[in-house]
Amino acid sequence: MLDPQVLRDRLFLLMSKRDSLVRLLEQPDLGTLRIDVNQALEELDDLIDDFKRTFPDSELVS
């Protein structure tokens, strides 16, 4: 089992990469990859929401 601080650190790392996915999604020549990028964003947002519900006292910034 992971320490909550380790989970928090890993989630911060993922959140820092979220903007890259958003910028990628804005590319007009993405083609069918757009579906995968959109799915990744949705799953990341779900992960962030789950973390906030599991650790409500956490100082997670989104």
Buried (B, 14 or more C-beta within 10 A) or exposed (E): EEEEEEBBEEBEEEBEEBEEBEEBBEEEEBEEEBEEBBEBBEEBEEEBEEBEEEBEEBEBEE
